[in-house]
Amino acid sequence: MFAQTVHHYRRARSVRYVAAAFLALFVVSSLYYFQGPSYSGDRLSHWSPAPPPHDLESHTSPRVWDERASQVKQAYRHAYNGYLQHAQGFDELRPLSNKGVNNFNGWNVTMYDSLDTMILMGLWDEFAAALPVVEQGDFREASSAWARSQYAPFFETVIRYLGGLLAAHALSGEQVLLDRASELATLLEPAFNTSSGLPRFGVNTKTSAVTPGIGGVLAEVGSCQLEWTYAAHATGNKTHYDRVHRLIDTLANAMEERKGGMFPTMWSLSAGKPTSDSRSVGAAADSAHEYFLKQYLLTGKNDVENLEMYLLTTNEVLTRLLYITPHRELLYTTDTNGASFVPTHKFEHLACFFPGLLALGAHTLNLTLADIDPAALSPEARRQHALLAKYDLNALHMAAAEGLATSCWLMYADQPSGLGPEVVDMAYTPGDAKVRSGTLWIDAVEEWYSAGAQGPIPGTGEKKPIPYTLGATVKTPQAPWDYVVRRSDYFLRPETIESIYIMWRTTGNPVWRERGWDIFQAIERETKTPSGYASLRQVGQSPAPQADDQPSYFLAETLKYLYLMFTNDDPVPLDKWVFNTEAHPLPVFEWSDWEKHKFGISR
């Protein structure tokens, strides 16, 4: 795989790659090699994100934004106090029946998951009161739906508990949080005892037994790198490092064997390889794509193999998974199946993290394909490379981010409740029915460029909400909306808000902040209960019918991103902190010479 510059160290690879490196002199041990020709294009090089609409050119005053941040803080207090009053000792609050429920091990997940939210909001009394509970918690005793099978779910336990402890330690310096994090990581590490090093679904933290299945989904096997890497750095524990090193090696070897492209969703834990041709940035895949970029950023832009996997993944997303609707020109990402990338045209709320990821990459990196050798790629990946090498990648990624984030926002703004549905089906057949499979975004961009690049890039530009009036019996996408709601639930999810927050921080365009404020007002209006906040059953109604559910991520992610969007301070700048997939910020670092020696990191 390629090296960004001669100053970057490379990850040590298996013996066969070391031998190959000696045989080939300085040919590196993966797909990519130093290249002479440049593959950085200039198309879109003068493009910049859209300016604010005329009605938002006059910014809301800083004083008002501070007041709005204070309202989010009060929302957190309301949700957390309701949890303490009715559900302490349990994982989550049922905000309609005022009961507790154990969904994730029975270890007080709402508390652990939002420790860093308390710190960022300056809720010191709540944080101080939580520390003794965290210190006395027993990770060897589990009580939840998973505990009936005697297993703690690895992925959810990592992102909520371990990520929460590490971030709270990084922000506060409290040693007990790091001690508990390292203890939990050690208890979970039997999950890595597979022939590939990819983790199993669950672990019995009392006996070290693991779930027997040998299959896994990409999001669950490929979303623990940040937590184990930072745990190794903060504790000096070599075992923690060895676990993540082997996992990344397995993923890098799989990418090398595939010769580019993005990873499918289903995996064999024994072989360490994909077992399907289904591709997605939504459920079953989302956070794995996220961690490729974020692992590179977390380690001071030195973990080059993860950068490679991010670039190859986004190349395929931009050319194969992004589509544009025929009337409204809504940009969306969808799942595809098979070697021919047959699209489903399903657009998930979970996929709305992706515009924020693209914006983060464009904001923090000088994106280029210059170091990737097209000859080493598969024919399809080579085609993607040739197509995108003509463009200024930073501008292209940012344009896609703007279009996707706008579509995610419109899914909220169109609905009577002001909150977005779980899944929609997007329109993809033009009126003349000449393109039955839909219009790929990159094809629309190519056509736009060939015609003189007049007006906004397809899928971008100002778009207005259209009040959604289709009934539940309508099953096919309709104009003028260009979509139909397939699942009308709203689970207090953070993905759209996360992307809006990142768009605000990376562009400075106040329209994103104002859109975030509209969403918060809808949350207050539609989901608030006397004891907390409830998920919704039907976003197409107002008042919306509520569900008896307050997920821990509402306090860990949704309210945190809203607060960080509204506060005039920037306590966790995007170039100095990296959020895990549960919005737990970890500080960017570089391995010291001693750590490289101790852990065996190639220089």
C-alpha positions in Angstrom: 0.0 0.0 0.0 1.2 3.5 -0.7 3.3 5.8 1.6 2.2 9.4 1.8 5.8 10.8 2.2 9.2 9.3 2.9 8.9 10.6 6.5 5.9 8.4 7.3 6.6 5.1 9.1 4.8 2.1 7.8 3.0 -0.6 9.7 5.0 -3.9 10.0 3.5 -6.5 7.7 3.5 -10.2 7.6 6.7 -12.2 6.8 5.9 -12.7 3.1 5.6 -8.9 2.6 8.8 -8.2 4.4 10.5 -10.7 2.1 8.9 -9.2 -0.9 10.1 -5.8 0.2 13.7 -7.0 0.3 13.3 -8.6 -3.1 11.8 -5.5 -4.7 14.2 -3.2 -2.9 12.0 -0.3 -1.8 8.7 -1.5 -3.2 6.4 -1.3 -0.3 4.5 -4.3 0.9 1.0 -3.5 -0.4 -0.9 -2.5 -3.5 0.6 0.9 -4.0 4.0 2.3 -4.8 5.6 5.7 -5.2 4.6 7.1 -8.5 6.2 9.6 -10.9 3.2 11.1 -12.6 0.7 13.2 -10.6 -2.9 12.2 -10.5 -4.3 15.3 -8.8 -6.8 16.8 -11.2 -7.9 20.4 -11.4 -11.6 20.0 -12.2 -13.6 21.9 -9.5 -10.4 23.5 -8.2 -12.2 26.9 -8.0 -15.4 25.5 -6.5 -16.3 26.5 -3.0 -19.3 25.5 -0.8 -22.5 27.5 -1.3 -22.8 30.9 0.5 -25.6 31.3 3.0 -29.1 32.0 1.5 -30.1 35.6 1.5 -32.5 35.2 4.4 -29.6 33.9 6.6 -26.9 36.4 5.7 -27.5 38.3 8.9 -26.0 36.1 11.5 -27.7 35.3 14.8 -25.7 37.1 17.6 -23.2 35.3 19.7 -25.3 36.0 22.8 -28.3 34.2 21.2 -26.1 31.2 20.3 -24.9 31.0 23.9 -28.5 31.0 25.1 -29.3 28.2 22.6 -26.4 26.2 23.9 -27.7 26.7 27.4 -31.1 25.3 26.3 -29.4 22.2 25.0 -27.6 21.9 28.4 -30.9 22.1 30.1 -32.3 19.4 27.8 -29.4 17.2 28.8 -30.1 17.8 32.5 -33.8 17.0 32.0 -32.9 13.7 30.2 -30.2 12.7 32.7 -32.1 13.6 35.8 -35.0 11.6 34.6 -32.7 8.7 34.1 -31.2 9.1 37.6 -34.7 9.4 39.2 -36.4 6.5 37.4 -33.6 4.2 36.0 -30.3 4.5 37.8 -28.7 1.1 38.0 -30.2 0.3 34.7 -28.9 1.1 31.2 -31.6 3.3 29.8 -34.8 5.1 30.8 -38.2 4.3 29.4 -39.5 7.9 29.3 -43.2 7.1 29.1 -43.5 4.4 31.7 -40.7 5.8 33.9 -39.0 2.5 34.2 -35.4 1.3 33.6 -34.3 -1.2 31.0 -31.1 -3.1 30.5 -30.2 -3.1 26.8 -26.4 -3.1 27.1 -25.0 -5.2 30.0 -26.8 -3.5 32.9 -23.8 -1.4 33.7 -25.5 2.1 33.7 -24.7 2.7 30.0 -26.5 6.1 29.9 -24.0 7.3 32.6 -20.9 6.0 31.0 -22.0 7.0 27.5 -22.4 10.7 28.5 -19.6 11.3 31.0 -17.8 13.4 28.4 -21.0 15.3 27.6 -21.1 16.4 31.2 -17.5 17.6 31.0 -18.0 19.5 27.8 -21.1 21.2 29.2 -19.5 22.0 32.5 -21.9 19.9 34.5 -19.4 19.3 37.3 -21.8 18.2 40.0 -23.2 15.5 37.7 -19.7 14.3 36.7 -18.5 14.2 40.3 -21.5 12.2 41.4 -20.9 9.7 38.5 -17.3 9.0 39.3 -17.9 6.7 42.4 -20.5 4.8 40.5 -18.0 4.2 37.7 -15.2 3.3 40.1 -17.4 0.7 41.9 -19.0 -0.8 38.8 -18.5 -4.6 38.1 -17.8 -5.4 34.5 -17.8 -9.1 35.2 -21.5 -9.2 36.1 -24.0 -8.5 33.2 -27.7 -8.1 33.3 -29.4 -7.4 29.9 -31.0 -9.2 27.0 -27.5 -10.2 25.9 -26.7 -11.4 29.4 -29.4 -14.1 29.1 -27.0 -15.5 26.5 -24.1 -14.7 28.8 -22.4 -12.4 26.3 -21.7 -8.7 26.3 -22.0 -7.4 22.7 -18.5 -6.4 21.7 -19.3 -3.5 19.3 -21.8 -1.7 21.5 -19.8 -2.2 24.7 -16.7 -0.8 22.9 -18.2 2.3 21.4 -20.4 3.3 24.4 -18.5 2.1 27.5 -14.9 2.0 26.5 -15.1 5.0 24.2 -16.9 6.9 27.0 -14.3 6.1 29.6 -11.4 7.0 27.4 -12.8 10.3 26.3 -13.8 11.3 29.8 -10.3 10.5 30.9 -8.8 12.5 28.1 -11.0 15.5 28.9 -10.7 15.3 32.7 -7.4 13.6 33.5 -9.2 11.4 36.1 -7.0 8.3 36.5 -9.8 6.0 37.6 -11.5 6.4 34.2 -8.4 5.2 32.4 -7.9 2.3 34.9 -11.5 1.2 34.3 -11.1 1.6 30.5 -8.0 -0.6 30.5 -9.7 -3.2 32.7 -12.7 -3.3 30.4 -10.5 -3.6 27.3 -8.7 -6.5 28.8 -12.0 -8.2 29.6 -13.2 -7.8 26.1 -10.0 -8.9 24.4 -10.9 -12.6 24.2 -13.2 -11.5 21.3 -10.0 -11.1 19.2 -9.0 -14.7 19.6 -10.0 -15.7 16.0 -7.6 -16.9 13.3 -7.9 -13.5 11.6 -7.8 -11.3 14.7 -11.2 -9.8 13.8 -13.5 -9.7 16.9 -16.4 -12.0 17.6 -19.9 -10.7 18.3 -19.9 -11.1 22.1 -17.8 -11.9 25.2 -18.7 -13.3 28.5 -16.6 -10.9 30.7 -16.8 -13.3 33.7 -15.6 -16.5 32.0 -13.9 -15.1 28.8 -16.1 -17.3 26.7 -17.0 -15.9 23.3 -19.9 -16.3 20.9 -19.4 -19.3 18.6 -20.4 -17.8 15.2 -17.6 -17.3 12.6 -19.5 -14.6 10.6 -19.6 -10.9 11.3 -20.7 -7.6 9.8 -18.2 -5.0 8.7 -19.3 -2.3 11.1 -18.9 -4.6 14.1 -15.5 -6.1 13.1 -14.0 -2.9 11.9 -15.0 -0.3 14.5 -12.7 -0.6 17.5 -9.4 0.7 16.2 -9.7 4.1 17.7 -10.5 2.8 21.2 -7.7 0.2 21.3 -5.1 2.5 19.8 -5.8 5.3 22.2 -6.0 2.8 25.1 -2.5 1.5 24.1 -1.1 5.1 23.9 -2.7 6.2 27.2 -1.8 3.1 29.2 1.4 1.8 27.5 -0.2 -1.6 27.4 1.4 -3.5 24.5 -1.4 -6.1 24.5 -3.9 -3.4 23.6 -1.6 -2.3 20.8 -1.1 -5.8 19.5 -4.8 -6.4 19.2 -5.5 -3.4 17.1 -2.3 -3.9 15.0 -3.4 -7.3 14.0 -6.9 -6.2 13.2 -5.7 -3.4 10.9 -3.2 -5.8 9.3 -6.1 -8.2 8.5 -8.1 -5.4 6.9 -5.2 -4.1 4.9 -4.4 -7.6 3.6 -8.0 -8.0 2.6 -7.9 -4.7 0.8 -4.7 -5.7 -0.9 -6.2 -9.0 -2.1 -9.3 -7.2 -3.4 -7.1 -4.6 -5.2 -9.2 -1.6 -4.2 -12.8 -0.7 -3.9 -14.8 -0.7 -0.7 -15.4 -3.6 1.7 -18.7 -5.5 1.5 -20.8 -5.9 4.6 -20.5 -9.6 5.5 -17.2 -11.1 6.7 -15.7 -14.4 7.7 -14.0 -14.1 11.0 -11.8 -17.2 10.4 -10.6 -16.2 6.9 -10.5 -12.4 7.6 -12.2 -11.8 4.2 -15.6 -10.5 2.9 -18.2 -13.1 2.1 -20.7 -11.0 0.2 -21.0 -8.4 -2.6 -23.3 -6.1 -0.7 -21.9 -2.6 -0.2 -23.3 0.2 2.0 -22.4 3.2 4.1 -25.5 2.6 6.2 -26.4 -0.2 8.6 -23.8 -3.1 8.9 -21.0 -1.0 7.4 -21.1 2.7 8.4 -18.6 3.1 11.3 -15.9 0.9 9.6 -15.6 3.4 6.8 -15.5 6.2 9.4 -12.7 4.6 11.3 -10.4 4.4 8.3 -10.1 8.2 8.1 -10.3 8.7 11.8 -7.5 6.2 12.7 -5.3 8.1 10.3 -6.1 11.4 11.9 -5.9 10.1 15.5 -2.3 8.9 15.0 -1.1 12.2 13.7 -1.6 11.3 10.0 0.9 8.6 10.1 -1.2 5.4 9.9 -1.0 5.3 6.1 -2.7 2.0 5.5 -5.9 3.4 6.9 -5.7 6.5 4.7 -5.4 4.1 1.7 -8.5 2.2 2.7 -10.4 5.5 3.2 -9.4 6.8 -0.3 -10.3 3.5 -2.0 -13.6 3.3 -0.1 -14.6 6.9 -1.0 -13.6 6.4 -4.6 -16.1 3.6 -4.9 -18.8 5.5 -2.9 -18.4 8.6 -5.1 -18.6 6.6 -8.4 -21.0 3.7 -7.5 -23.2 4.5 -4.5 -24.1 8.2 -5.0 -27.3 8.9 -7.0 -29.3 12.0 -7.8 -33.1 12.2 -8.0 -34.8 13.3 -11.3 -36.8 16.4 -10.2 -35.4 17.9 -7.0 -31.9 16.8 -7.7 -31.5 15.3 -4.2 -28.1 13.7 -3.7 -28.2 10.4 -1.8 -26.2 7.3 -1.0 -27.7 3.9 -1.3 -26.8 0.2 -0.9 -25.7 -1.9 -3.9 -25.7 -5.6 -4.5 -23.5 -7.9 -6.6 -20.5 -7.3 -8.8 -22.5 -5.0 -11.1 -23.5 -2.7 -8.1 -27.3 -3.0 -8.5 -28.7 -0.1 -6.4 -31.6 -0.5 -3.9 -32.3 3.3 -3.8 -32.9 3.0 -0.1 -31.6 6.0 1.8 -31.1 5.4 5.6 -30.9 7.9 8.4 -27.8 5.9 9.5 -26.0 6.9 6.3 -26.4 10.6 7.1 -23.1 10.5 9.0 -21.3 10.2 5.7 -21.5 13.9 4.5 -19.8 14.8 7.8 -17.1 12.3 7.2 -16.4 13.6 3.7 -16.3 17.2 5.0 -13.9 16.1 7.8 -11.6 14.5 5.3 -11.7 17.4 2.9 -11.1 19.8 5.9 -8.1 18.0 7.4 -6.3 16.5 4.5 -4.8 17.4 1.1 -6.7 14.6 -0.7 -4.8 13.2 -3.7 -4.6 10.0 -5.7 -1.0 10.8 -6.7 0.5 8.0 -4.8 -1.8 5.2 -5.9 -0.6 3.0 -8.8 -3.5 2.4 -11.1 -1.8 -0.7 -12.5 -2.0 -2.4 -9.1 -5.8 -2.0 -8.9 -8.6 -4.2 -10.2 -10.2 -3.1 -13.4 -13.2 -1.5 -11.6 -11.0 0.3 -9.0 -8.7 1.5 -11.9 -11.8 2.9 -13.7 -12.8 4.8 -10.5 -9.2 6.1 -10.1 -9.1 7.4 -13.7 -12.4 9.1 -13.4 -11.7 10.8 -10.1 -8.0 11.7 -10.9 -9.3 14.5 -13.1 -10.9 16.3 -10.1 -9.7 18.4 -7.3 -10.6 15.7 -4.7 -11.0 18.2 -1.8 -13.6 20.1 -3.8 -15.3 17.0 -5.1 -15.6 15.5 -1.6 -16.9 18.8 -0.2 -19.4 19.1 -3.0 -20.7 15.6 -2.2 -20.8 16.5 1.5 -22.9 19.6 0.8 -25.3 17.8 -1.4 -25.7 14.8 0.9 -26.0 16.9 4.1 -28.7 19.1 2.4 -30.7 15.9 1.5 -30.4 14.6 5.1 -31.6 18.0 6.4 -34.6 18.0 3.9 -35.7 14.6 5.2 -36.2 16.5 8.5 -37.5 19.8 7.2 -40.1 18.2 4.9 -41.8 16.3 7.7 -44.7 17.7 9.8 -42.8 16.8 12.9 -39.6 18.5 11.7 -37.7 15.2 12.4 -36.3 12.7 10.0 -37.6 9.2 9.2 -35.5 6.1 9.6 -35.6 5.0 5.9 -36.9 6.5 2.7 -37.0 5.1 -0.9 -35.7 7.6 -3.4 -37.0 8.4 -6.9 -34.6 7.3 -9.6 -36.5 7.0 -12.9 -36.7 10.2 -15.0 -40.0 11.1 -16.6 -38.9 9.7 -20.0 -37.9 6.4 -18.3 -34.7 6.2 -20.3 -32.5 5.4 -17.2 -34.2 2.7 -15.3 -31.4 2.2 -12.8 -31.1 5.8 -11.9 -28.6 8.6 -12.5 -25.2 8.2 -10.8 -24.1 11.5 -9.3 -20.6 11.3 -10.9 -22.3 10.9 -14.3 -24.4 14.0 -13.7 -21.2 15.9 -12.6 -19.4 14.7 -15.7 -22.3 15.8 -18.0 -22.5 19.2 -16.1 -18.7 19.7 -16.6 -18.8 18.8 -20.3 -21.7 21.3 -20.8 -19.6 24.2 -19.4 -20.0 23.8 -15.7 -22.7 26.4 -15.5 -24.7 26.8 -12.3 -24.4 24.7 -9.1 -22.8 21.3 -9.2 -25.6 18.7 -9.5 -27.1 17.9 -6.1 -25.8 21.1 -4.5 -27.2 24.6 -4.3 -30.1 26.0 -2.4 -33.1 23.8 -1.9 -36.4 24.5 0.0 -38.4 22.2 2.1 -41.6 20.8 0.7 -44.2 19.8 3.3 -44.6 16.0 3.1 -48.3 15.0 2.7 -48.1 11.4 1.3 -50.1 8.9 3.4 -48.7 5.7 4.8 -50.3 3.6 2.1 -48.2 5.2 -0.6 -45.2 2.9 -1.4 -43.5 4.4 -4.4 -41.5 7.7 -4.6 -43.5 10.7 -5.7 -42.9 14.1 -7.1 -42.3 16.8 -5.9 -40.5 15.2 -2.9 -38.6 12.6 -5.0 -38.9 10.0 -2.2 -41.4 8.1 -0.1 -41.1 7.3 3.6 -40.5 3.6 4.1 -40.0 3.6 7.9 -41.4 6.6 9.7 -39.8 6.0 13.1 -37.4 8.6 14.6 -35.1 7.1 17.2 -33.5 10.3 18.5 -30.6 9.5 16.2 -27.5 11.8 15.8 -26.3 11.2 12.3 -27.9 14.1 10.5 -27.0 16.5 13.4 -23.4 15.2 13.4 -23.0 16.1 9.7 -24.7 19.5 10.2 -22.3 20.2 13.1 -19.3 19.2 10.9 -20.6 21.2 8.0 -20.9 24.3 10.2 -17.4 23.9 11.7 -15.7 23.2 8.3 -17.5 25.9 6.2 -18.5 28.5 8.7 -21.8 28.8 6.8 -24.5 29.9 9.4 -27.2 28.1 7.4 -26.1 24.8 9.0 -26.2 26.2 12.5 -29.7 27.5 11.9 -30.8 24.2 10.5 -29.5 22.5 13.7 -31.5 24.9 15.8 -34.7 24.1 13.9 -34.0 20.4 14.6 -33.5 21.0 18.3 -36.7 22.9 18.5 -38.5 20.0 16.9 -36.9 17.6 19.4 -38.2 19.8 22.3 -41.6 20.1 20.8 -42.2 16.5 19.7 -40.1 14.2 21.9 -40.0 15.7 25.3 -41.8 14.0 28.2 -42.1 14.8 31.9 -39.0 12.6 32.6 -36.9 12.7 29.4 -37.2 12.4 25.7 -38.9 9.7 23.7 -38.4 8.2 20.3 -41.2 8.7 17.8 -43.3 6.2 15.9 -44.5 8.5 13.1 -42.6 11.6 11.9 -45.3 12.4 9.5 -47.6 13.6 12.3 -47.5 16.5 14.7 -47.8 16.0 17.6 -46.0 12.8 16.8 -46.9 9.5 18.6 -44.1 8.7 21.0 -42.3 5.4 21.8 -41.1 4.3 25.3 -37.4 4.6 24.5 -34.6 7.0 25.4 -31.4 5.6 23.9 -28.1 6.4 25.7 -26.7 7.8 22.4 -29.2 10.7 22.6 -27.2 12.0 25.6 -23.9 10.9 24.2 -24.2 12.1 20.6 -27.4 14.0 19.7 -27.3 16.5 22.5 -23.5 16.8 22.5 -23.3 17.7 18.8 -26.1 20.2 19.2 -24.3 21.8 22.1 -21.0 21.9 20.3 -22.8 23.5 17.3 -24.4 26.3 19.3 -21.6 27.2 21.8 -19.4 30.0 20.7 -16.4 28.1 22.1 -14.7 25.2 20.3 -13.6 22.9 23.1 -12.8 20.0 20.7 -11.4 21.4 17.4 -11.6 18.9 14.5 -7.9 19.2 13.9 -7.0 18.3 17.4 -9.7 15.7 18.5 -11.2 12.8 16.7 -14.7 11.5 17.6 -15.4 7.8 17.8 -18.6 6.6 16.3 -20.5 7.3 19.6 -19.2 11.0 19.6 -16.5 10.3 22.2 -13.6 12.7 21.5 -10.1 11.4 21.7 -7.0 13.7 21.3 -4.8 13.5 18.3 -1.3 12.2 19.1 1.9 10.9 17.6 3.7 7.8 18.8 6.8 8.7 20.7 10.1 7.0 19.8 9.8 5.0 23.0 6.3 3.8 22.1 7.5 2.8 18.6 10.3 0.8 20.2 8.1 -0.8 22.9 5.2 -1.7 20.5 7.4 -2.6 17.6 6.0 0.1 15.3 8.0 0.5 12.1 9.5 3.9 11.7 
